[in-house]
Amino acid sequence: MTNFDPQPSRRILLAGVGALGLSGVAGGAQAAEAAPLLNPVVRQRADAQVFKHTDGYYYLTGSVPEYDRLIVRRSRTLAGLATAQEAVIWRRPTEGKLGGYIWAPELHWIDGAWHMYFAAGDKGQPFRIRTYVLRCEGKDALTGAWSLLGEVQTPWDSFNLDSTIFHHKGVRWFCWAQKEPGIETNSNLYLAPLATPLTLGRPPVRLTVPTLDWEVRGFKVAEAPAVLIRNGKVFIAYSASATDDRYCLGLLTADADADLMAESSWSKSPVPVFVSSEETGVWGPGHNSFTVDEQGRDVLVFHGRDYKTIKGNPLFDPNRHTRVQRLYYRPDGTPDFGVPAGVGEIPDRFSPLDRPGAFLRVEGDVVSVGEGPLAATQLRQKAGAGGLVVLEPILRPGHGLKVEGGQAVIAPARPGDKAALFKRVKGVAGKGVSFQALDGGYLAHRDGAVVVGPARDAKARAAASFLVS
């Protein structure tokens, strides 16, 4: 969160690990949990942390536009978070310490109790941001009584926020953003073992300082770390630059067996890994977390706006919405973030049974089967007339795959457009899914092109069946 001269920054998480809590209004599993998963998932909730806890529930917390309280909601499904009752577990005092801006909460289950980490300023000094911890006295994060445990002790009494906790190799790690005296930046990233919920186990290592052009647009910011441990690596995504359309994600990487406290163990991507997209209409994507969906697939959680132009300070524009999309990996095991997918159903990728590693791909008005880039291979299944679907490329909102002369093309499409409607059925080859046009033919690939026709033999059925990822 960095759009003021004093000093800024914000947040983090680990896939499938974490926890949230509450203390005021009750909340729980909600009624509309069978609804489809749509973006935005929750409006006007920035810096969102979403994770699946060991109790089987998904939890969500984040910053509210008023910056005056801490909230949590939970649901049995990701989609259910959209309508889940929200509990207020704490409100800032009207005077004195912690009476300023309240930012970037995260919930974690530590030593048998719920803890919420958050950043807070003071009344009269709202940007005097420090990190504090609440502790829940009950096992139920929604109904337990919450109280202030204290302030996290870092090496410097300076602007700090966006703390996250993760476990690796038997160590509980604490990662956060802070303004270090003597370094002319708004915030850098730091890492250290956590000895107690409020104290570090040893002096921290400085992971990164914002120096690259995409990290210093508007403000010199590295903040909001989010941790993902996959494929023999420890990845830390972080947010950079001002919180307008220039906000973006960077990525730090270390080997899982490396000494995480050695600065030399970490490498930084020279380019941002997730940026605003004019094609999809999402601006300022950042302050992310990681979770998994109901099938165990990795999911990227982030906030972003639906418009580029902001009146006044972006910090006080309320419309940073919580969004999710699946996270994919390159052959070398590194995460491929793609582009923010935009409003609507969560997109999928469709790989023919007989072409492993290839996908339905849209470039301009041409539909083919081949390899990435990732965004070119993501299509959303939009609900159409009569329970049918329109396959909409994320880079071409308002367009869909349409049947013209037995070929699949990209053209403007509406939910009732018969040429763009397909019936999703079980894969005609016995696996995956198939898409049947209204004339009875199936969407399939032939010599790299995408066609619509019969699936009479085993070869044709394999070409007309797709694995969904």
C-alpha positions in Angstrom: 0.0 0.0 0.0 2.1 2.8 -1.1 0.6 6.0 -2.4 1.7 8.5 0.2 5.1 10.0 0.7 5.8 8.9 4.2 6.3 5.1 3.6 4.2 2.2 2.4 3.7 -1.6 1.7 1.5 -4.8 2.0 1.0 -8.7 2.4 1.5 -12.6 2.1 0.7 -16.4 2.3 1.4 -20.0 1.7 -0.7 -22.3 -0.5 -3.1 -24.3 1.6 -1.6 -23.2 4.9 -2.7 -20.4 7.2 -5.8 -19.5 9.2 -8.3 -16.8 10.0 -10.3 -15.8 13.0 -13.1 -13.6 14.3 -14.8 -12.3 17.4 -17.7 -10.1 16.7 -20.5 -11.1 14.3 -21.0 -14.8 13.8 -20.4 -16.3 10.4 -20.0 -19.7 8.8 -20.8 -21.9 5.8 -23.3 -20.1 3.6 -26.2 -21.1 1.5 -25.1 -20.2 -2.0 -22.0 -22.4 -1.9 -23.1 -24.3 -5.0 -22.9 -21.1 -7.1 -20.3 -20.9 -10.0 -17.0 -19.4 -9.2 -16.9 -15.9 -10.8 -14.6 -12.9 -10.7 -14.6 -10.7 -8.8 -15.1 -13.1 -5.9 -15.6 -10.4 -3.3 -15.9 -6.7 -4.2 -14.0 -4.0 -2.3 -11.8 -6.4 -0.4 -8.2 -5.6 -1.1 -5.0 -7.5 0.0 -7.0 -10.7 0.2 -5.7 -13.7 2.0 -7.6 -16.9 1.0 -6.7 -20.4 2.2 -8.1 -23.8 2.9 -7.7 -24.7 6.5 -7.5 -28.2 8.0 -11.2 -28.0 9.0 -12.1 -28.1 5.4 -13.3 -24.5 5.2 -12.0 -21.7 3.0 -11.2 -18.5 4.9 -10.9 -15.0 3.6 -9.7 -11.8 5.1 -8.5 -8.5 3.6 -8.5 -4.7 3.9 -11.8 -2.9 3.8 -12.1 0.5 2.1 -12.6 2.3 5.4 -9.4 0.9 6.9 -11.1 0.7 10.2 -11.7 -2.9 11.1 -10.6 -6.5 10.7 -13.0 -9.0 9.0 -13.2 -12.7 8.1 -15.6 -14.9 6.2 -15.5 -18.6 5.5 -17.1 -21.2 3.2 -17.0 -24.8 2.2 -16.2 -23.7 -1.4 -14.3 -20.9 -3.0 -17.4 -19.7 -4.7 -19.3 -19.6 -1.4 -16.9 -16.8 -0.2 -18.8 -14.4 -2.4 -21.9 -14.6 -0.3 -20.5 -15.8 3.0 -21.5 -13.8 6.1 -18.7 -11.5 7.1 -17.6 -11.3 10.8 -16.0 -8.2 12.3 -13.4 -9.5 14.8 -11.9 -6.2 15.8 -12.4 -2.4 15.3 -9.8 0.2 15.7 -10.0 2.4 18.8 -11.3 5.9 18.4 -8.1 7.4 20.0 -4.4 6.7 20.4 -2.4 3.8 19.4 -3.8 1.6 16.5 -6.4 4.3 15.9 -5.1 5.0 12.3 -5.3 3.0 9.1 -5.8 -0.8 9.5 -4.2 -2.8 6.6 -3.5 -6.2 5.2 -4.6 -8.7 7.8 -3.6 -12.4 7.7 -4.8 -15.2 9.9 -2.6 -18.1 11.0 -3.0 -21.1 13.3 0.0 -21.0 15.7 0.5 -23.4 18.6 -3.1 -24.3 18.9 -4.6 -20.9 18.6 -5.8 -18.5 15.9 -3.6 -15.4 15.4 -4.3 -12.4 13.1 -1.4 -10.3 11.9 -2.2 -6.8 10.7 -0.7 -3.4 10.1 -2.0 -0.3 12.0 -1.2 3.3 12.3 -2.1 5.6 15.2 -4.8 8.2 15.6 -3.3 11.5 14.3 -0.5 9.5 12.7 -2.4 7.1 10.4 0.7 6.3 8.4 2.9 5.4 11.4 2.4 1.8 10.4 3.6 -1.1 12.6 2.6 -4.8 12.7 0.4 -6.1 15.5 -1.1 -9.5 16.4 -4.5 -10.4 17.8 -5.0 -13.8 19.5 -8.3 -15.7 19.7 -9.2 -17.4 23.0 -11.5 -20.0 21.4 -10.9 -22.8 18.9 -13.7 -21.4 16.6 -12.2 -18.4 14.8 -15.7 -17.1 14.0 -17.0 -17.0 17.6 -14.0 -16.8 19.8 -13.0 -13.7 21.8 -10.1 -11.8 20.3 -7.6 -9.7 22.2 -4.4 -7.8 21.3 -1.3 -9.8 21.9 1.1 -7.1 21.1 3.4 -5.5 18.5 5.8 -7.6 16.4 9.4 -6.7 17.3 11.6 -6.0 14.3 15.2 -4.6 14.3 14.0 -1.0 13.5 11.2 1.2 14.8 10.1 2.1 11.3 7.2 1.7 8.8 6.5 -2.1 8.5 3.6 -4.2 7.3 2.5 -7.1 5.1 3.7 -9.9 7.3 3.2 -13.6 6.4 4.1 -16.9 8.1 5.1 -20.2 6.4 6.6 -23.5 7.5 9.6 -25.1 5.8 12.0 -27.7 6.9 10.6 -27.7 10.4 11.0 -23.9 10.8 8.3 -21.3 11.2 9.3 -18.4 9.0 8.2 -14.8 9.1 8.4 -12.6 6.0 7.5 -8.9 5.9 8.0 -5.5 4.3 9.8 -2.6 6.1 11.5 0.7 5.6 15.1 0.2 6.7 16.9 3.3 8.0 19.6 4.4 5.6 18.0 2.9 2.5 16.0 5.3 0.4 13.1 3.2 -0.4 9.5 2.9 0.9 9.9 -0.7 1.8 12.1 -3.8 1.3 11.4 -7.4 2.0 12.9 -9.3 5.0 12.9 -12.9 6.3 13.7 -14.5 9.6 12.6 -17.5 11.7 9.8 -16.7 14.2 10.7 -17.5 17.8 7.3 -16.5 19.3 4.3 -14.9 17.7 5.9 -11.5 18.4 9.6 -12.0 18.2 12.2 -13.1 15.6 14.5 -16.0 16.2 17.5 -14.3 14.7 18.4 -11.1 12.8 16.7 -11.0 9.4 18.1 -11.4 6.0 17.2 -8.6 3.5 15.7 -10.5 0.5 15.3 -7.6 -1.9 15.4 -3.9 -2.4 13.3 -2.3 -5.1 15.7 -1.0 -7.8 14.3 -2.1 -11.1 12.2 0.3 -13.2 9.0 -1.7 -12.7 9.5 -1.7 -8.9 9.9 2.1 -8.5 7.0 3.5 -10.5 5.4 6.1 -8.2 7.0 4.7 -5.1 10.0 2.5 -4.4 8.2 -0.5 -3.1 8.7 -4.2 -2.4 5.8 -5.4 -0.2 3.1 -8.0 0.3 5.2 -11.2 0.1 3.3 -14.5 -0.6 5.0 -17.8 -0.3 4.6 -20.9 -2.5 6.7 -24.0 -2.1 6.5 -26.2 -5.2 8.7 -28.3 -7.5 11.8 -28.2 -5.2 11.7 -24.4 -4.9 10.6 -21.7 -2.5 8.9 -18.9 -4.4 8.0 -15.5 -2.9 5.7 -13.4 -5.0 5.7 -9.7 -4.0 4.1 -6.5 -5.0 5.9 -3.5 -6.4 5.3 0.2 -7.3 2.3 2.5 -6.6 -1.1 0.9 -6.0 -2.6 2.3 -9.2 -2.4 0.6 -12.6 1.4 0.3 -12.2 1.1 -2.1 -9.3 2.4 -5.5 -10.3 4.0 -8.8 -9.0 7.6 -9.7 -8.9 9.1 -13.1 -8.0 11.9 -14.3 -5.8 13.2 -17.9 -6.0 15.4 -20.1 -3.8 16.1 -23.9 -3.9 14.0 -25.7 -1.3 17.2 -27.1 0.2 19.1 -23.9 0.3 19.9 -21.7 3.3 17.0 -19.3 3.2 18.9 -16.9 5.5 21.6 -16.5 2.9 21.0 -13.6 0.6 22.9 -15.4 -2.2 20.3 -18.2 -2.1 17.7 -15.9 -3.6 17.3 -14.8 -7.2 14.9 -12.1 -8.5 13.0 -12.2 -11.8 14.3 -9.2 -13.9 10.8 -8.6 -15.2 7.4 -8.5 -13.4 5.4 -11.7 -13.5 1.9 -10.3 -13.3 0.8 -6.9 -14.7 -2.2 -4.9 -15.7 -4.0 -6.1 -18.8 -5.9 -3.8 -21.2 -7.2 -6.8 -23.1 -8.9 -8.3 -20.0 -9.7 -5.0 -18.2 -7.9 -5.7 -14.9 -5.7 -2.9 -13.6 -3.1 -2.9 -10.7 -3.1 -6.7 -10.0 -1.2 -7.4 -6.8 -1.1 -8.1 -3.1 -1.6 -11.8 -3.7 -1.9 -15.0 -1.8 -2.0 -18.7 -2.8 -4.5 -21.4 -2.1 -5.9 -24.6 -3.7 -9.3 -25.3 -5.3 -11.6 -28.1 -4.4 -9.7 -30.4 -6.8 -6.4 -29.6 -5.2 -5.2 -27.4 -8.0 -3.1 -24.3 -7.2 -5.0 -21.0 -7.2 -3.7 -17.4 -7.4 -5.6 -14.9 -5.2 -5.1 -11.2 -5.9 -6.8 -7.9 -6.0 -7.3 -5.6 -9.0 -9.6 -2.8 -10.3 -11.9 -2.9 -13.3 -10.7 0.5 -14.6 -7.4 2.3 -15.1 -8.1 5.9 -14.3 -8.4 6.9 -10.7 -9.5 10.2 -9.3 -7.3 11.3 -6.4 -5.0 9.0 -4.3 -5.3 5.3 -5.4 -5.1 4.4 -1.7 -8.6 5.8 -1.2 -10.2 4.3 -4.3 -12.4 1.5 -2.8 -12.7 -0.8 -5.8 -9.8 -3.2 -5.4 -11.7 -6.5 -5.7 -10.7 -10.0 -4.6 -10.1 -12.2 -7.6 -8.9 -15.8 -8.2 -7.6 -17.9 -11.1 -5.7 -21.1 -11.5 -2.0 -21.0 -11.3 0.0 -23.0 -13.9 3.6 -24.1 -14.2 6.2 -24.1 -17.0 8.1 -27.3 -17.9 11.0 -26.1 -15.6 8.6 -26.0 -12.6 8.4 -22.2 -12.3 4.9 -20.7 -11.9 3.4 -19.0 -15.0 1.0 -16.3 -13.7 -0.3 -15.4 -17.2 -2.5 -12.3 -17.2 -5.3 -11.3 -14.8 -8.3 -13.0 -16.3 -11.0 -10.4 -16.0 -14.7 -10.4 -15.0 -16.7 -13.6 -15.3 -16.2 -17.4 -15.0 -12.8 -18.7 -14.0 -11.1 -19.7 -17.3 -9.9 -23.2 -18.2 -7.4 -24.8 -20.6 -8.4 -27.6 -22.9 -5.8 -30.1 -24.1 -6.8 -32.8 -26.7 -6.3 -36.3 -25.5 -4.1 -37.1 -28.5 -2.0 -33.9 -28.1 -0.5 -33.8 -24.6 1.0 -30.5 -23.9 -1.0 -28.7 -26.6 -4.1 -26.7 -26.0 -7.0 -24.9 -27.7 -5.3 -21.6 -28.5 -6.6 -18.3 -29.7 -4.5 -15.6 -31.4 -6.4 -12.8 -32.9 -9.4 -14.4 -34.8 -7.6 -17.7 -35.3 -8.4 -20.8 -33.3 -5.8 -23.6 -33.3 -4.2 -26.3 -31.2 -0.7 -25.7 -29.9 1.4 -24.5 -27.1 1.2 -21.2 -25.1 1.6 -18.4 -24.3 -0.7 -19.2 -21.3 -3.2 -16.3 -21.8 -3.8 -17.4 -25.4 -4.9 -20.9 -24.2 -7.4 -19.8 -21.5 -11.1 -19.8 -22.3 -14.0 -19.3 -20.0 -17.2 -21.4 -20.3 -19.8 -18.7 -20.2 -23.4 -19.7 -19.4 -25.4 -19.5 -22.6 -29.1 -20.2 -23.5 -30.6 -23.5 -22.6 -27.8 -24.7 -20.3 -25.3 -24.5 -23.2 -21.9 -22.7 -23.0 -20.0 -20.1 -25.0 -16.3 -20.6 -25.1 -14.9 -17.1 -24.6 -11.1 -16.3 -24.9 -10.0 -14.2 -21.9 -8.1 -11.9 -24.3 -11.2 -11.3 -26.4 -14.1 -10.5 -24.0 -17.4 -10.5 -25.8 -16.2 -12.9 -28.4 -16.5 -16.7 -28.6 -15.7 -19.8 -30.7 -18.3 -19.9 -33.5 -19.0 -22.4 -36.1 -18.7 -21.1 -39.7 -18.6 -23.7 -42.5 -17.4 -26.4 -40.3 -14.5 -24.3 -38.9 -14.2 -22.7 -35.5 -13.5 -19.0 -35.7 -13.4 -16.2 -33.2 -16.2 -13.6 -33.6 -18.5 -11.4 -31.4 -20.8 -13.7 -29.5 -23.8 -13.3 -27.3 -25.3 -15.9 -24.9 -28.1 -16.7 -27.4 -26.0 -16.8 -30.5 -26.6 -20.3 -31.9 -23.4 -20.5 -33.8 -21.4 -19.9 -30.6 -23.4 -22.4 -28.4 -22.0 -25.7 -27.4 -23.2 -28.5 -25.2 -20.6 -29.7 -22.8 -20.7 -33.5 -22.6 -18.5 -36.3 -21.3 -15.5 -36.8 -23.6 -16.6 -39.0 -26.5 -13.3 -40.9 -26.1 -14.3 -41.8 -22.6 -12.1 -39.2 -20.9 -12.3 -35.5 -20.4 -15.0 -33.4 -22.0 -16.3 -32.8 -25.5 -18.2 -29.8 -26.9 -21.1 -30.6 -29.2 -22.4 -27.9 -31.6 -26.1 -27.5 -32.3 -25.7 -29.3 -35.6 -24.5 -32.4 -33.7 -20.8 -32.1 -34.7 -18.0 -32.0 -32.1 -15.3 -29.4 -31.6 -12.0 -31.1 -32.6 -8.6 -30.4 -34.0 -7.3 -31.5 -37.4 -3.7 -30.7 -38.6 -3.5 -27.9 -36.0 -6.8 -26.2 -37.0 -10.0 -26.5 -35.0 -13.0 -27.8 -36.8 -16.6 -29.0 -36.0 -17.6 -32.4 -37.3 -18.5 -36.0 -36.5 -16.5 -38.2 -34.2 -17.0 -41.7 -35.8 -13.8 -43.5 -35.0 -11.3 -43.7 -32.2 -8.9 -41.2 -33.8 -11.6 -38.7 -34.3 -13.0 -39.2 -30.8 -9.6 -38.6 -29.3 -9.2 -35.4 -31.3 -12.6 -34.3 -30.0 -12.0 -35.0 -26.3 -10.2 -32.5 -24.1 -8.6 -32.7 -20.6 -9.5 -29.6 -18.6 -6.9 -27.9 -16.5 
